[in-house]
Amino acid sequence: MEMEKQAIMNKTLLAGAVFLGLAVYCLLGAFGVGDDTLAFALIEIGVPEEYSDNGSRMLSGLLLAIAIVLQVLGWSAASDGRVVSHAEVKNAIYTARKNPDYCGNRGFPEQRKNLAVMNQLFTERAQTCKPPLFVINGAPGSGKSLFARALANDGHNAKYLDLLAEREHDYTSRPHLSDCIIEKASAFIVDEAGHADQETIVPTVDQLLEDGITVVLLVQMRVDLPPQLTAKAAMARMERLELKPDRETSGVIL
């Protein structure tokens, strides 16, 4: 990570040096030292000669300003460590997600309305004898993880699984859902289910459903899951902390 920081700092300083060199070259030409290449170029594109000197100096000043900004950014990163690598950001997210209080373990903001909506979905699936499989999709920050933890706390013998945290900082591999299930439960609420291994999640979920276990999968988009799962699931979406059932698939009218 330190090498990555150093590389970013070096590139910033190098870019600043290039702009500084261009600015000095153009300024020297504008003040009669050597050829005023920039002024000549301005004349070539149709700028009157009486304005070419001023235009050359203005552009030179702009290049100089850019060079100063880049140099300041480079030295600032070197002195106080403002440059943070992508890997450090990812690791910080994963560490936070492993914290039991991540996203409000006690259901804050208020989740009673969303829990009531989810109970309606549970009831409808039970009445129609359809498999107790539910998929909730929503954009990052919409409140999925917050609701998932509240749902796990509200349910009887329900377990919350966060597959993003299960990746253990490995950005390429996908965890197997079956490996994350280490104890029995009557329901599994699987957050970030789109990160699961796509080939094994279908048989794992099918086995859970055959055992009479309720499965709630939370993803950013429906396409993050195999169509074999979304085709038979009750669908809902999370928008700005509000759970909204998909009427076409859930059969629930609010």
C-alpha positions as CSV (number, residue, x, y, z in Angstrom):
1,M,0.0,0.0,0.0
2,E,2.9,2.3,0.8
3,M,4.3,1.6,-2.7
4,E,0.9,2.4,-4.2
5,K,0.8,5.7,-2.3
6,Q,4.3,6.5,-3.5
7,A,3.4,5.8,-7.1
8,I,0.4,8.1,-7.0
9,M,2.5,10.8,-5.4
10,N,5.2,10.4,-8.0
11,K,2.8,10.6,-10.9
12,T,1.2,13.8,-9.4
13,L,4.6,15.4,-9.0
14,L,5.7,14.4,-12.5
15,A,2.6,15.8,-14.1
16,G,3.2,19.0,-12.2
17,A,6.8,19.1,-13.4
18,V,5.6,18.7,-17.0
19,F,3.1,21.5,-16.8
20,L,5.7,23.7,-15.1
21,G,8.2,23.1,-17.9
22,L,5.6,23.9,-20.5
23,A,4.6,27.1,-18.7
24,V,8.2,28.3,-18.3
25,Y,8.9,27.5,-22.0
26,C,5.8,29.5,-23.1
27,L,6.5,32.4,-20.8
28,L,10.1,32.7,-22.0
29,G,8.8,32.8,-25.6
30,A,6.1,35.4,-24.7
31,F,8.7,37.7,-23.2
32,G,11.1,37.5,-26.2
33,V,13.5,34.7,-25.0
34,G,13.6,32.2,-27.8
35,D,10.8,31.4,-30.2
36,D,7.3,32.2,-29.1
37,T,5.9,28.9,-30.4
38,L,2.5,29.4,-28.6
39,A,2.0,32.9,-30.1
40,F,2.9,31.5,-33.6
41,A,0.4,28.7,-33.1
42,L,-2.3,31.3,-32.2
43,I,-1.6,33.3,-35.3
44,E,-1.8,30.2,-37.4
45,I,-5.3,29.4,-36.2
46,G,-6.5,32.9,-36.9
47,V,-5.8,35.0,-33.8
48,P,-4.8,38.5,-34.7
49,E,-1.1,39.2,-34.1
50,E,-1.8,42.0,-31.7
51,Y,-3.7,39.6,-29.4
52,S,-1.3,36.6,-29.8
53,D,1.2,37.9,-27.2
54,N,-1.5,38.4,-24.5
55,G,-3.1,35.0,-25.4
56,S,0.3,33.4,-25.1
57,R,0.9,34.9,-21.7
58,M,-2.6,34.0,-20.4
59,L,-2.3,30.3,-21.5
60,S,1.2,30.2,-19.9
61,G,-0.3,31.5,-16.7
62,L,-2.9,28.8,-16.8
63,L,-0.3,26.1,-17.3
64,L,1.7,27.6,-14.4
65,A,-1.4,27.5,-12.1
66,I,-2.1,23.9,-13.0
67,A,1.6,23.0,-12.3
68,I,1.4,24.7,-8.9
69,V,-1.8,22.9,-8.0
70,L,-0.4,19.5,-8.9
71,Q,2.9,20.1,-7.0
72,V,0.9,21.2,-3.9
73,L,-1.2,18.0,-4.1
74,G,1.8,15.8,-4.5
75,W,3.7,17.3,-1.6
76,S,0.5,17.3,0.5
77,A,0.0,13.6,-0.1
78,A,3.6,13.0,0.9
79,S,3.4,15.0,4.1
80,D,0.1,14.1,5.6
81,G,-0.9,10.9,3.9
82,R,-4.1,12.1,2.1
83,V,-3.6,9.5,-0.6
84,V,-5.5,6.4,0.4
85,S,-5.2,3.2,-1.7
86,H,-8.3,1.4,-3.0
87,A,-7.3,-1.6,-1.0
88,E,-7.3,0.3,2.2
89,V,-10.8,1.6,1.5
90,K,-12.1,-1.9,0.8
91,N,-10.4,-3.3,4.0
92,A,-12.0,-0.5,6.0
93,I,-15.4,-1.4,4.6
94,Y,-15.0,-5.1,5.3
95,T,-13.8,-4.4,8.9
96,A,-16.8,-2.2,9.6
97,R,-19.2,-4.8,8.2
98,K,-17.8,-7.4,10.6
99,N,-18.8,-5.2,13.5
100,P,-22.1,-6.5,15.1
101,D,-23.3,-2.9,15.4
102,Y,-22.8,-2.1,11.7
103,C,-25.8,-0.3,10.2
104,G,-27.6,-0.3,13.5
105,N,-28.0,-3.7,15.0
106,R,-31.0,-2.5,17.0
107,G,-33.0,-1.4,14.0
108,F,-32.3,2.3,13.9
109,P,-33.9,4.1,12.0
110,E,-37.3,2.7,12.9
111,Q,-37.9,-0.6,11.1
112,R,-41.4,-1.6,12.4
113,K,-43.1,-0.6,9.1
114,N,-40.7,-2.5,7.0
115,L,-41.0,-5.6,9.3
116,A,-44.8,-5.4,9.0
117,V,-44.4,-5.4,5.2
118,M,-42.1,-8.4,5.3
119,N,-44.5,-10.2,7.6
120,Q,-47.2,-9.7,4.9
121,L,-44.9,-11.3,2.4
122,F,-44.2,-14.2,4.7
123,T,-48.0,-14.7,5.2
124,E,-48.8,-14.6,1.5
125,R,-46.2,-17.1,0.6
126,A,-47.4,-19.5,3.4
127,Q,-51.0,-19.2,2.3
128,T,-50.2,-20.0,-1.4
129,C,-47.9,-22.9,-0.4
130,K,-45.0,-21.3,-2.4
131,P,-41.4,-21.8,-1.3
132,P,-40.3,-19.3,1.4
133,L,-37.8,-17.6,-0.8
134,F,-37.5,-13.8,-0.8
135,V,-35.3,-11.5,-2.8
136,I,-34.8,-7.9,-1.8
137,N,-32.9,-5.6,-4.2
138,G,-31.8,-2.0,-3.7
139,A,-29.0,0.4,-4.4
140,P,-26.0,0.8,-2.0
141,G,-27.1,2.9,0.9
142,S,-30.8,2.3,0.4
143,G,-31.1,0.5,3.8
144,K,-30.8,-3.2,2.9
145,S,-28.2,-4.2,5.5
146,L,-30.0,-2.1,8.1
147,F,-33.3,-4.0,7.5
148,A,-31.6,-7.3,7.2
149,R,-30.1,-7.1,10.7
150,A,-33.4,-5.8,12.1
151,L,-35.2,-8.8,10.4
152,A,-32.8,-11.3,11.9
153,N,-33.2,-9.8,15.3
154,D,-37.0,-9.8,15.0
155,G,-37.3,-13.4,13.8
156,H,-37.2,-16.6,15.8
157,N,-34.0,-18.5,15.4
158,A,-33.1,-16.4,12.3
159,K,-29.4,-16.0,11.3
160,Y,-27.9,-13.0,9.5
161,L,-25.1,-13.7,7.0
162,D,-23.0,-11.0,5.3
163,L,-21.3,-12.6,2.3
164,L,-19.3,-9.4,1.6
165,A,-17.6,-9.7,5.0
166,E,-17.1,-13.4,4.3
167,R,-14.8,-12.7,1.4
168,E,-11.9,-12.0,3.9
169,H,-10.5,-9.1,1.8
170,D,-10.2,-11.4,-1.3
171,Y,-11.6,-9.3,-4.2
172,T,-11.7,-12.1,-6.8
173,S,-13.1,-15.2,-5.1
174,R,-16.8,-15.8,-4.3
175,P,-17.7,-17.5,-1.0
176,H,-19.9,-20.6,-1.1
177,L,-23.1,-20.0,0.8
178,S,-23.0,-23.5,2.2
179,D,-19.6,-22.8,3.8
180,C,-21.1,-19.7,5.6
181,I,-23.9,-21.7,7.2
182,I,-22.2,-23.1,10.3
183,E,-25.3,-23.6,12.5
184,K,-28.9,-24.5,12.2
185,A,-31.7,-21.9,11.9
186,S,-35.3,-21.6,10.9
187,A,-34.4,-18.7,8.6
188,F,-31.3,-17.3,6.9
189,I,-31.1,-13.6,5.9
190,V,-28.2,-13.4,3.4
191,D,-26.9,-9.9,2.9
192,E,-24.9,-9.1,-0.3
193,A,-26.0,-12.5,-1.8
194,G,-24.8,-11.4,-5.2
195,H,-21.2,-12.0,-4.0
196,A,-21.9,-15.7,-3.5
197,D,-20.5,-18.4,-5.9
198,Q,-23.2,-18.5,-8.6
199,E,-22.8,-22.2,-9.4
200,T,-23.4,-23.4,-5.8
201,I,-25.9,-20.9,-4.4
202,V,-28.8,-22.5,-6.4
203,P,-28.5,-26.0,-5.0
204,T,-27.7,-24.6,-1.5
205,V,-30.9,-22.5,-1.5
206,D,-32.9,-25.4,-2.9
207,Q,-31.8,-27.7,-0.2
208,L,-32.6,-25.1,2.5
209,L,-36.1,-24.7,1.0
210,E,-36.6,-28.4,0.9
211,D,-35.8,-28.5,4.6
212,G,-38.5,-25.9,5.3
213,I,-36.0,-23.1,6.0
214,T,-36.9,-19.5,5.0
215,V,-34.3,-17.8,2.9
216,V,-34.1,-14.0,2.3
217,L,-31.5,-12.9,-0.2
218,L,-30.5,-9.2,-0.4
219,V,-28.7,-7.9,-3.5
220,Q,-28.1,-4.7,-5.3
221,M,-29.8,-5.8,-8.6
222,R,-31.9,-8.8,-9.5
223,V,-29.4,-9.9,-12.1
224,D,-26.9,-10.4,-9.4
225,L,-28.7,-13.7,-8.7
226,P,-29.2,-16.7,-11.0
227,P,-32.6,-16.6,-12.7
228,Q,-33.5,-20.0,-11.2
229,L,-33.8,-18.2,-7.8
230,T,-35.5,-15.0,-8.8
231,A,-38.1,-16.8,-10.9
232,K,-39.5,-18.5,-7.8
233,A,-38.9,-15.9,-5.2
234,A,-41.2,-13.2,-3.8
235,M,-39.6,-9.9,-4.9
236,A,-39.3,-6.6,-3.1
237,R,-37.1,-3.6,-3.3
238,M,-35.6,-1.2,-0.8
239,E,-35.8,2.5,-1.6
240,R,-34.7,5.1,0.8
241,L,-35.1,2.9,3.9
242,E,-38.6,1.8,2.7
243,L,-39.4,-1.8,1.7
244,K,-41.7,-2.0,-1.3
245,P,-43.1,-5.4,-2.4
246,D,-43.1,-6.1,-6.2
247,R,-46.8,-6.6,-6.9
248,E,-46.1,-8.7,-10.0
249,T,-44.3,-11.4,-8.0
250,S,-45.4,-11.0,-4.4
251,G,-49.1,-10.7,-4.8
252,V,-49.3,-8.3,-1.9
253,I,-51.3,-5.1,-2.4
254,L,-50.6,-2.4,0.1
